[in-house]
Amino acid sequence: MTVLIFYIALFAGAFFLVQLIRRGMQSRQDFTSLKTVTFGDESAVTPDRAASIISVLVIFVIWAAFTGSKLFPLHVPGPFTGETRFTYTLETADGATDDADITVRVSGFGEESANFEVDPGDGFAKDDAMAAQAGRSTILIFDKNDEAKRKQGARIVAINGEPIAAGTAVDTGDGRVTLTGKGAISFTPHGGMQMNPIWLPAPETVVARFFEIASEGYQNFSLWQHLGWSLTRVIVGFVTGAIVGIPLGYAMGLSGWFRGWFDPIVEFMRPVPPLALIPLVIIWFGIWETGKIVLLFLAALWIMTIAARAGVSGVNISKIHAAYSLGASKWQIMRHVIVPNSLPEIFTGARVAMGVCWGTVVAAELVAAQKGAGMMIIAASKFQLTDIVIMGIVLIGIIGYGIDILMRKAENWLVPWKGRS
């Protein structure tokens, strides 16, 4: 929730700041300068490059601020580290009380928390020491050293003078002390708002891991082999899905018989997530490359079918009537009217299908894969190597975004009439 509020605040601040700067730089204040886009015409909306750059920077700032990155000077409050003390009051069965001091040394994220000793002092409640790690709880069995034992009726009744009972907690300023159900002391240092590197490492850690794996490889294969195999699987699955899906979509858009026959199948399979098909794909096609390609094929097939069907169904009937009035044959109408006017929908479906295929390749490589970005992510997650996991996710996102940009460029070149009547 804190990250979301932080992100919204940065988004709003950046928006108003950029608008203020642009107003100051804008010299014209006539009707032309105040024109807005036409609502409902997507082609009239172009990405604001300043917003794109700021968006990436905001994500980096949030990532760096919440991970204590050395690349960014401002950080959210981090976890408590260092040495702290608290006092507990021990009460015996006959009502006698004694105080003991507990010294706690809290090490930082990923650092070793070495045990140490202190002078136990006098009295039946002995001073003791605890070693803890930032953000993690540690338990002290107090009567291990104390002369009064729990089995004799001794119990802790206060922490720093504040009453405490089993299941309740007292804030010591640097952490929280809780009594377990059996009366042992549990100390949790304040975690702050920074993320533990095992959950989210700093940006420079991920970059360092990228260069390490790029030069040394991972799981017996180079980084480029992992990415190349994933890209190959995705492209083969997408292309085969498009080769089957586009003609099927055209047939459903042009023939009532085809639409009636295949519509139940397409509409039934469309909402089924590709991940749910993994068990059947393994049973039918095995665990090797064929099964992975088939899964990606099915991920793209239904999307491309629906996109082609929608493209055909969306052709303006007046254009077909106009072509007929000029003496065009059915083949000429198909070639010069239906196909060109359906291409925008097909390209949109292709971009969606490619994104779904990239999202499915990680799951496809769950099964008996020796190479692939998804396999690399899954193998790293088993050993809690979050930096490799994030690196793989970022690389998949960058490659997917690059493919989407190429598809947009191809659409602008092949379908220049998109958005025009």
Summary of the structure (lengths in Angstrom):
residues: 421
radius of gyration: 31.8
end to end distance: 45.3
largest distance: 109.8
contacts: 1250
relative contact order: 0.08
helix: 55%
strand: 13%
